[in-house]
Amino acid sequence: MVLFFHAGFGWMGGGYVGVSVFFTLSGFLITSLLVAEHAETGGVALRTFFARRARRLLPASMLSLLLIALARLGGAFSFTPGLRSDLVSAALQIFNWTRLTGETSYAAQFTDAPQLVSPVEHYWSLAIEEQFYAVWPLTLLGIFALSRRVSRTSVLGIATGMFLVSAIAAPAIASAFGPDVAYWSTFSRLGELLAGAVLAIVVAHRRLPGWIARLTLPGGLALLAAAVWFPSSSGPAYSGWMPVVGIVSASWIGGLLTPSRLHTALASRVPVAIGKVSYGLYLFHWPVFVLLRQRGWELTSISGLLVALALTTAITLLSYFLLERPIRTANVDPRLTLFGASAALASLLAFFLIVPSGRGFLETDSSVLAAASADNADLDAELELATPNSIAAEVPVSTVLSTARPVDPLTEDPPSNPPSNPPQAFDTDPVLPAQLNRPVRIATIGDSTAHIVSIALARWSIENPGYITSDV
């Protein structure tokens, strides 16, 4: 769902449903591990838990960010605004909150020029998961401690209550703070994770009824229909109703825990192999897709999609076999693991300091505007108008404009009878007139076109300070 969605296929407008399924699946898997450990040992070894998460998640995540930084040093992503800060917030697992404090929106990545799209845009969902992993083990330990005083079933009751509260809060957050907060905020997406957590507690405490297998096929079809039917820039994800999708995902996952034909099909070699590297596929596909689009590739074409998937798969497999699996399976003391992860993260953050921070198309160096500003010039004297320069164009501008006619190059041929005396081209290297008694002050006000013109004026005024000063 996510790959077709990010490739730009219009028929998969709601492919972000795949991320929601991933949230619920993550909540289920992490809670299953914690509940099983607590049942076996009576507690949860937090240091070991976080060390396992670090070995599983950080190698591929940090490699992806490192490759993006190296690509930026090589000239790629040069127009992406604020790329350095994006890399830092992605490495610190706070990218969703960075986006919320910025001036962009989630839908903008599908409407902006490819050169402006961040190659780490997809780290918002990883940030939410990492934040959940950081808080949920401690929360679950608190629930276990409380349940000893009440009853065993209270664990399920408390977890279900937390899900219901988050499910009710999500649309309220969307209504109060807008669609971007509903989409990016950890609090508004918590219900999808907790839906999986509730399922894990149910599975741990009681046997699933046989009829739940009947939910597998309709649940999967409902998720697929949502991915096709939901629009990309509006819908439940922007109005806080994704916890409902979390319920459907939990039903589907629960159905897959019981024997069925679909269970057998998804347990075969190819789906399992894809599942093993799905984390890497998610990490590496987006920067590959963005880079190809910036080079003019159309990913909705067969050739473009095949190239994008081939590059993504190649990087994913190299990362999995050469980096991720060796680190994950290494028998390393948890304390050493956490120390090594912290050192690697600190080194990566230090490396980001040499990565240029892109300014985007409509941003410019503030030092250029400051140097060109009228505040730096002595403009107290009254401007003395000068007589027209004796060196003038042979054909006035008015003549050029009056004789010019717009031509549509796609539908019209050049005129068969061109004028006998065509207008002359503008002089690209004119002779400047004598300077006035002080620079002329020029103010530029307008939209993106005026902004680009103002940059040119500012740079020209710095090179010719006696003629003009320029303010935007």
N, C-alpha and C positions, 0 to 999 in steps of 0.2 A: 504493500500500500504506500509506504513512505517513498520508496524509490520511484514509483510511477508518478506519485504526487509531485515530488521535487523535480522530476524530469520535465514537468510542465504539461502532462496530458490532461486535457480538459475534462475527460470522462472520469478522472479520479480527483475531483475537486476537493473531496473531504478526506484525502489520504492521511491527514493528521490523526485520523482514528487509529491508525497503526501505532502511533506514539501512546495513545490512551491505553490500548491493549497491553503495550509494553509496561506502562505504569502498573496496571493491575497485576500482570504476571510478576513483576519485580516485587510488589508488595506481598504476593503469595509466596514466592520463593524465599525471600528474606525472613518472613515471619515463620515459615515452616522450619527453617534452620534454627531460629531462636527458640521456638516452642519445643522442638525435638531435643535441643541441648539442655533446656531447662528441665524437661521431663526426665532426662537421663542423669543429670548431675545436680539438679536442684538450684542451678544458677546459670549465669551467662558470663563467659570469660570475655569481657569487653575488649581487652587488648588483643586477644587472638582474633576476635571478630573483625576489628578494624584492620588488623594486619592482613587478613584474608581479603577484605574488600580492597585494600591498597594494592595487593599483588594482582588482583583480578582486573581492577579498573584503571589504575594509574599508568601502567606501561603504554598501552595503546593510546590513551588520551593524551599523554605527554608527547608521544611520538607524533601524533597528528598535529599538535600545536607547534612542535619543533619543525616539522616539514613545511607548515604554512609560513612560519617565520623565515625559514631559509628561502622559500619561494619569493617572499617579499623582498629579501635582500637581493635576489636575482632579478627583480624588476616586476614580478607579478603583483597583483592586488594593489597597485600603486595609487589608484583613485579611491580605494575603500576608506571612508572617513573614520578616523580614530581606531585604526587596526591595532595599534600597540595596546591601547587600553582594553580592547576586546580580547586580545590574547591573555592579558593579565587576569581579567575577570573570569575568563573561561578556565584558566589554570586554577584559580581560587574557588571555582564552583559557585560563583555568584552571578553568572552571566544573565540569568533571567531578571534579577534585580537591577543590574546595570542597564538593561534594555528599558525597564520601567522608568528609570530616572532620566532616560534620554528623550529625544524628540522624534523618534521613529515609531513605527507600528509593525506588528507582525505581518500584516497584509502588504506592507510596502516592499518586502523582499520579492514579491511577485509582480510588482508594477515598476519598481525602480530599474534604471539601466543596469545591466549585469556588472558593469565596472564599479557600481556603488554598493553592491551586495557584499556583506561580510562573509568570509569563508568559515567563520566560527558561529554562524547564526544558529546552528542546530545544537549548540551547547546549552541552550536554555533548558532543554528537557533533561540533559545529564545533570545540570545544576540542581534541578528539583529532586531528582533521585538521590544525589549525594547528600543533599540537605535532609532528606527523609532518612537515609541510612545513618546519619549522624545523631538524629534525635530519637528515632523509633526504638532502638534497643533499650535506651534508658527509660523511655515511656512504658515499654512492655514490661520491664523489670518492676516498675511502679505498679502496674496492673497486677502482676503476679503477687507482689507483696500485699496488695489490697485484697486480692481474692482469698488469701489464706484466712483472713478475718471474716469473710462472708461465706462464699461457697465456690466450688470449682467452676460452676457454670457462670459465675460472675465475670470471668475473663472474657467469655464470649459476649456477655451482656454489655460490659464496658466498651469493648471494641466496636460492637454494633452501634452503641450510642455515639461513640466518636465519629463513626461513619455518617450517621444520620445528621449530626450537628454540622459536619463539613459539607454534606450534600445540601443542607438548607442554607448554609452560609455562602456557598458558591454563587447562586443567582443574586443573593443580596449584595455580594461584593461587586458583581458585574453591574448591577443597577446603580450602586453608589459611586463606583470608581471608573466604570467604563469597560469597553471590550478588551482593551490590551491588558488591563490588570486581570480580567477574568481568564485570559489566555495564558499569561506569563507568571502570574502570582503563584507561589507555592501553596498558599492557603486555599486558593480556589481550585487547585488541582489535587489537593490532598485526598479528596474522596475517592478518586480512581485508585490510588495506592491502598487506601484503607479497605476498599472492596476486596482486594486480593488478600489483605491481612485477615479479614473476617473469614474468608473462605479457608485460609490455612488453619485457623483456630477450629473451625467446624470439622475439617478433615482430621485434625489431631485428636479431637475429643469424641467423635462418633463416626460410625460408618455411613458413607453416603448412600442414600436410597437408590435403588436400581433405576427408578424412573428418571433420574437426573441425566442419564445417558441420552434420553430423548431430546434434551435441550441442546445437544452438541450441534446437530445440523442446523436447526433454526437459529441458534445463537450465532454460528459462523456466518450464515446467510444474512442475518440482520446486521452484523458488523460490516460485511462486505457491501451491503446495500447502503449503509450509512456513509461508507467511504466514497461511494459513487454519487450519492444523492446530496450530501452536505456541501454547501458552497465553500470556496476556499477562504473568502474574506468575511464571512458572516455565518450565523448558525449557532448551534448549541455550544461550541467551544468559546464563542465570544459572549455568550449570555449566561454562562455558569451552569449549564445542564450536562456537562460531561460526566458527573457521578452516575447519571442514568446509564451512560455507555459503560461505565465501570461495572454496574450490576450485570449488564449483558455479557461483558467480558468474563466476569467471575462465573456466571452460569455456564459459559462455553468451556472455560478451563475446568470447572468441576465436572462437566460432562465428559471431558477428555480423560479424566482420571479413572473412568470405568471402561471395561472392554467394549469395543464397538469397531465397526469397519473403519470409521474415520480415525479412531485411536490407532489402529494397526497401520493405516496409511501414513499418518504423521510420525509414527515411530520407525518408519523405514529409513534406509541409509541416507538418501538425499536430503529430506527435511531435517534429519538430525545433524547432518554435516553443515547445513546452512545455519541451523540454530547455534552450533558451536562458534561460528564466526560472525553471528549476527551483530554483535557489539561492534566489531571492527568494520563491518559493512556500513553500519550507521555512522561511525566516526569519520571514515575516509570518503564516503560517497559525496558528501556535500561540498567540500573544497574541490574535489575533482570536477563535479558538475559546474560549480561556479567558474573555475578556471577555463573549462572548455567553452562555456558560454561567452566568457570574455574574449576568447579567441575566435568567436564567430560560429561555433558549432550549434546546430539545432538539435537538441536532445530528443525531440519528439519524432525525429526521422529514424529510420531503422539503423542507418550507419552511425548516426550520432549516439543513439542509445547503446548500440553494441560497443562502441569505443569507450563510452563512459562506464559501462558495466565491466568491461574487460580491465580497464585501468584500476577501477575500484577493487575488483576481485584480486588482481595481482598484488596490490599494496596490502590488502587485507590478509591474504595468505602468507605473505612474507612476514608481516607483523605477527601473525598468530604463531607460526612455526619457529621463527627466529627470536622472538622477544616475549610474547605473552605467555605461551605455554611453558617455556623453560623457567620463567620467573614464578608463575603460579604454582608449578609443581616442585619448586625448590624447597628443601627442608631447612628453613631459616627461622631462627628465633624471632618471635613477634616483635620484641624490642628492637632488634637489629633491622627488621623489616620497616618499622615505623621511622627509625632514624634514617635509613637509606632513602625512604620515600620523601622525607622532609628535606634531606640534602639535595636530592634530585630536583624537587620542586623549587627550592631556593636557587639552584643553578639555572634552571629554566627561566625563572623570573628575572634573574640578572642578565641573561642573554637577551631577553626582550627589550632591554634598555637601548640596545644598538639597532633595534628595528625601527625604521622610519614610520612615523604615524601619518597615514594618508589623510589628506584634507578634503577629498571629494571635489567634484567639478565646480561647485559654487562657493568654495572656500578659498581664501588666499592668505598669503603671508601678511600678518598684521603689521609687520615692520615696514612693508612696502607702502601700505596705506598711511601709516604714521609719517613716513618720510615725505610723502607727497602732499600731506595735509597743509591747508592754508594757515594752520596755527603756527607753522614754522617759518612763515614768510612775513616780511614787513609790508603790510597792506594798508598802512595808515594814509598814505598819499592818495589823492584823488587820481583816478585812472585817466590819463590823457589819451584821447582817441587819436589814431594815426591816420594819415592819408593812405588810400589803397596802394598796395605794393605795385610798382611798375612792372614787375615780372608776374604776369598773370597767364592763366590758361587761354589758349586760342579759342576754345569752345567753352562758353559758360556752362555752369552746372545746369541751369534751367534748360539750355538747349539739349543737353544730353538726356535729361529726364523727359522732356517733351517728345523727343524722337524715339525713345526706347519703347519697346512693346514686349510685354511678357510672352514667352513662348513655352508651351508644354512640350518637353522633349520626347514624351512618350506618344504623343498623338499628332504633333505637327512637324513638318519638315522645315528646314531653313527657308527664308523668303526667296522666291525665284528671282525677284527684281530688287536686289538690295539698293539702298539709296546711293546716289552717285557721290554724295559727300557725307559718308558715315561719321558719326561722332567719334572723337578721339578718346582713347582710353585715359583713365585718370593717371596722373603722374604719381608713381609710388615712391618717388624720392624727390619731393618738391624742394625748391629753394625757399628757405625760411625768410620771412620779412625781418626788418630791423626790430629789435626788442622795444617794447614800450617802456614807460618810466617805471613800471612795476609789473609783476606777473598778473595775468588775468586769472580770476578765481572761477573755477568750474565746479559745480555741484552736480552729482549724478544721482538721480532718484528713479527707482523703477524695479522691474522684476529681474528674472535670471538673465535676460538679454542685456539689460542695463548693467547688471553686475559684471558680466564679462567685459563690456565696453569700459566700465570704470577701472577695471584692473589694467587694461591697456593704457588708458589715460594716465593712471597713476605712475606706471612704469615710464611712460614717455616724459612725464613732468619731472621725474627724477633725473632723467638724462638731459633734459632741457629746462633747468630750473628758472631761467630768466623769462620764460614765456607763460607758463601756466602753473597753477597749483590745483590739486584735485582732491575733492572730498566725496565720499560715498554716502 
